[in-house]
Structure formats: structure tokens, C-alpha cells
Amino acid sequence: MTRLPPLKSLQAFDAAARHLSFKRAAEELNVTPTAISHRIRTLEEHLGHRLFHRLTRAIRLTAAGEAYAPSVREGFARLEAASDALGQTAEAGELVVTTTMSFATKWLTPRLHRFAERHPDITVRVLATDQPLDFGRHNVDLAIRYGHGDLPGEKGEKGDLFVAWVLTDRAAPVCAPTFPVMRGGEPTPAEIAASPLIHYEWDGRSGRDPGWRTWFEAAGIATDGDIPASAVYSDEHMCVQAAIDGHGIALAGLIAAAGDIEAGRLVPLGDISLKSKSYVLVCPAHRAELPRHAAFREWLLEEADRFRETEIGRLLEHRRGPGDG
């Protein structure tokens, strides 16, 4: 045991090797970049090998560092797995789940009571944020993430993550049933274009994501320049609420709008929708079969199946638009 390097030095090396940045390693371990540098020098002296090339604005692993990093990473993964196995063999306890604000507010929360009824000894703590959280740094057990093909594979294990597909969303125009455009019955795309439009523009939005311009193109409506907005919101549940309050027509994800459509507070317009991102359940692969993780995954996928059997859930399957095969 006396031949082993200091644990803090190994932690610093592992973080720096993963990020290729002393600064980001310092943020992960909540220390200064100088402390990271000192700990790695201690490790290099202990091993008798340089592990990093220290360049002007970057670092990169030496051949020795490249060879050493996978073993250090595997060692920490095995320690973490062993600790999890001891600390979480019982189903009872707390489970920390993170997901987007919209999914947490509009889909997960209204259903979570059924999980509590089935598993009264598990307390679910939901961290709602549109920024992905690190499992280790933020003490997160499971993440329900939202994305295109840039996420890990839709189902199964990939790398050191377990990923299970939950739902794929579609975006469609919705408005309150008393909104003026509804007075003449189902509005035409041209009547929708002439109405106040609510825009949803989140941080990191790209041309791959649904938007009013793409929807009007699919509906055969020519648009020149910017499409006027009655309001622009950064959170989808705010767009949905603005539509419920009669402030305009929102192009919203059907998953976020489902509860309000079922309750009669919103009406989906037309038969054109746009394929959007998918929700996937993600966790470190070595934790996937721990009792609390497995219990939540089983329940969540059952809820997704149940949702697909609802009238709104069937719209996700039956509506067609750009992006469909």
C-alpha cells in the first residue's frame, strides 16, 4: 500500500486526463488549477514519468499518461461501483433525478405520485434544469435528457453510460379554445400565420429544432424575413401557459402540452407537426441495475407506454411532417 500514489493526486490526474484542462479539473474537484498542477507534479515524481505535455494554452497526455489514464479511470469506476453496491443494495432511500424544466413541470410531476404509491420507501428528488448535470459532481443518480442524435445510443449501454429511450416529441401549434382564431372552427395555416405567435427560443437552439418558419414551410405558407412574435420565452412551459392565457398561438411540444390538451385548456391546430427531440433516461452503466435505479426505470418506461396509448400520445405516432421517414 505504501507504493500507491496519493489519492488526491490520482483524482487530479483522472479529472485532468478526462477534460484535458487543469481549469476544468479544478472546477470538478472544487480546488484551484494551481492545486491540480501541484498534485499532478507529485504524482509524476512518485511514478518517475511525465504524464502531461504542458503547452502554452493547453495540455495533452504524454505516451505514459495515455497508457496510465484508462487504468486510473477503471480503478475509480470499480471503487465507485463497490461503494454503490454497499450503499444502495436496499431499495429504500433517496433517488436524485434531473431533467428539463418543461418535462419536469408538464409531464413528470403530474405522474410522480404513482411512483410514490408503488415505492413508498423511495424519495425522488427532482432537479429541474435545462443544463446537463454531471452525475458525480452534482450527486445525480438518473438523468432524463433531451436531444437529437448527439445523445448516446437510444437504448442499451454505450461507453460507460446506460441509455434507455423514453419518448420522441413532436411540435404543433396550440392555443386556448376561446382564442379568436377558433371562432370560425379549425383555422387554416394562413389564419394561424395572421395570428399573434408565441416563440420558444431556448439556450443552444439550432436549425435542427422545430420553429415557426419550418412549420409554415410544411404548411405551404411563404414567409419573408423574420416571423413576428407576440412574445418570446426561453422555457417551453412558459409558452404553454401563455397560450392557455389566450396570449397567442404557441408552437409547443405535444409532450409538454399533453396535460392541458386533455384538460381542454389547449387545442392542437391542424394536422401538421414537426418531429422534435427525444427524451432518454441516462445513468452510469454500473449503476443501472441498482434497486432504486431499476425501480424508477421500470416505472418511467411503463408511464411512457401508457402515455403513448392516450389520444395525445397517439398524435406523436400518427402526425406527419418534416423530418419523418
N, C-alpha and C positions, 0 to 999 in steps of 0.2 A: 504493500500500500504506500510505503514511503517513496516509491518510484513514480507514483502518479503525479501529474502536474496539478497545480492549484485549481479547484473547481471554478473559481471566478475567472481565471484565465481561459479555461476551456469554454465557458459560457460566452466570453467576449469574442473568442475566435469563431465559435459557431455562428453567432449573430453577424459578425463582420463578413464571414465567408458567404453567408446567405445573401446579405444585402450588398456586398462589395462596397461598403461605406462605413467608416468609423462613426460618422454622424448618425446614420440610421440605426446602427447597432447600439449607440449610446441612448437613443430615444427608446428603443425596445427595452433596454435594461435599466432605464431611468438613472443613468450616470452621465458623466461628461465624456466628450470624444477623447480628451486627454487621458482619462482613466482607462478607456478602451485601449488606447495606444500603449499605455504602460503595462496593462495586463497581458497584452499580446507579446510585448517585448520580454516579459517574464517567462511566458510560455516558450518563446523562441530560444531563450537562454537555457531553459530546462531541457529542451529537446536537442539543442545544438544544431538547429536548422532555421533558416529564414522561411517564414510562411507567407509573407506578402511582399510584393514589389510596391514600394511607396512612391507613387508618381506625383507630379505637381498638383493635379486636381482630381486624382483618383487613386484607387488601389486595385491590384489584381493579385491573384494567388500565384505563388511560385509552384514549381513542379511538386515540391514537398507538401505545400499547402493543399494542392489539388488532390494529392494522394491521401492526406490526413483528414480532410473535411468530411468525406462520407462516413468514416468510422466514428468520428465525434458526433455527427448528427444521428447516426444509428444508435450510439450509446445513450444519448439523451432521450431518444424516442423509446428505447427499451425501459429506461428508468421511469419515464412518464407513464408508459403502459402498465408497468408493475405497480406504480403508485395508484393509478386509476383502478386497477383490479382490486387492490386492497380497500380503497376508499369508497368505491361505488358498486361493490358486489350486491349490496342491498338496493332494492328498487326505491325505497323511501328516501326523500331528501329534496334538494332544490335542483332545478334544471334551468339553465340560463339560455334563452333563445333570442337571437337577434334577427330582425327583418326590416323591411322598408316601412316608413310611416304609413303609407297607403294600405299595404297588405295587413299590417298590424291593426289599423283602425277599422278598416272596412270588411276584412274577411276573417282574420284570425280571432280577434277579440270576441265577436259575436258567437263563435263556436267553441271557445276555450272552456266554457262551463261543462261541456260534455266530456272533455278530457278529465276535468276535476272530479266529475261524478264517477268515472271509471277508475281513476287512480287518485283517491283522496289523500294518499301519503306523499304524493309528488307535488311540490310547489313550483309552478312555472313562473319565472321572472322574465318578462319580455323587455328587451332593449330595442326600441324603435328608432332607427336612423337610416338614412339613405346612403351613408358611408359604410363600406365593408369594415367589420371589426376583426382584429386578429384574435384567433382562438386563445393563444397563450397570454398575450399581453393584456387582453380585456376579460380574461376568465370566462369566455363564451363556450358553451357546450355544443350548441347547434346553431346553424345559420340558414335562414330561408332567403336565398339570394335571387336576384332578378337580372337577367341578361340575355344576350343573343348567343351565338356560337362561341363567344370568347370565354364562356364559363367552362369548367371541366365537363367531361362527357355526361350525357343525360342520365345515365343510370349505371351503377356499379362503382368499382374502385378505379381511380386513376391517380397515379403517383401516390402521395401519402394522404389523399382525401377520399372519403366515401361520398358519392353523389347520387341522389335519387330524384328523378323528375317528379314534379308535383302537378303543375298546371301550365298551359300556354295561354297567354292572354290575347284578346282582340280589342281594338279600339273602335268605337262607334259614336255617332252623335247622340246625345241625350239631353232632354230638357224637362221642365216641370209640365205636367199635363194641362195646367192653366196658362202656359206661356202663349202669347198672342199668335205665334205661327201655327198653333194647333187648332185654331178656331175653324178652319176650313177642312179639318180632317188631316190625313197624313200629308205633311208638307213635301213639296218637290225639292230636289237639290238646289234649284235656283232660289226658292223661298228660304231655304236654310242659308244660302250664301248672302241673302239680303238681311238676315237677322243679326243681332248682336252675338258675337262669337267669343267664347271663353277659351283662352290659350293656356296650355300646360307646357312649361319650359323648365325642365329640371337641370341641375348641375351635371354636366357631362353629356347632355343630349346631343345626338348626332343625326346625320341624314338617314340613317337606317331606322330611326324611330318614327312611329306614326305622327302625322301632323296634318293640319287642315289642308295644306297645299296638296299633299298626296291624296287625301280623301276627295277633294274636288276634282282632281285629275281622274280618279277612278269613277267619279260620277259624271264625267264628261263636261265639267264646267271649267271654262278657261279662266285663269287668274293672271292678272298683270301686276307685277310688283308685289309689295307686302300685302298680306291679308289683314284688314283692320281688326283689332281686338277690343272688346269691351272691357276686358281685364286679363291680366297675365299672372299666373300663380306658379310657384315652384313646387308645390305639393299637390298630388292628384286628389286627395280627399278635400282640399280646399276648392278645386274646380267642381267636384261633385256637389259640394254644399252650395256653391254659388249658383249652380244650375237648379238645385232644389228651391233656392230662394227666389227663382224667377229672374235672375240677372242676365241670362243668355243661354246659348246652346254650347255645351261642352263636348269636346271630342275626348271621351274618357274610356279607360279600360273597363271592359264588361265585368271583370272580377271585382274591381273597386265599386262599380255602380250596382252590382247584383242585388244587394240587400234593399237598396232604395227603389230599384225597379220592381222587385217582388212586393214591396210595401205600397206601391202606387205613387211614390213621391217623384219618380222619374219615368220617362217613356223613351225607349230606344227608337230612333228615327230611320226609316228606310231599311233596305236590305243589303247595304254595303258596309263592310267593316274592314279594318286593316289588321293583318297579322302583326302581333307585337312580340314582346319578350316572353321568356319562360321563367317560372319560379321553380327553383330546385332546392332540395334540402341537402346541406353540406355539413360534414364534420370530419375530424381527423379519423383516418381509416381504423386505427387501433382502438378507437372508442365506439365504433358503430354498433357493436353488439352488447355494450354495457346495458344493464336492465332499464335504466331511465331513458337512455337514448333510444333503445329499441322500442320501448313502450310508446314514446312520443311519435317516432317514425311510423309505427303501425297505425296509430290513431290518425295522424295527419293524412296519410295516403288513403285511409278509409273515408275521411271527410272530403278529400278531393274527388274520390269516386262518387260519393253521394252528391256532391255539387254538380258533377257532370250529368247527373240524371235529372237535375232540375230544368225548368224551362230556360233559364238564363244560361245554365251550363251547356245545354244543347246548342245554344247560339254560337258558342265557341267552336263547335264542330261543324255547324251547318252553314254559317255565313261564309261568303267568299269575298276575296278582294286581292289587291296587290300583295305579292309575297307568297301566295299559295301555289302549291304544286299542281 
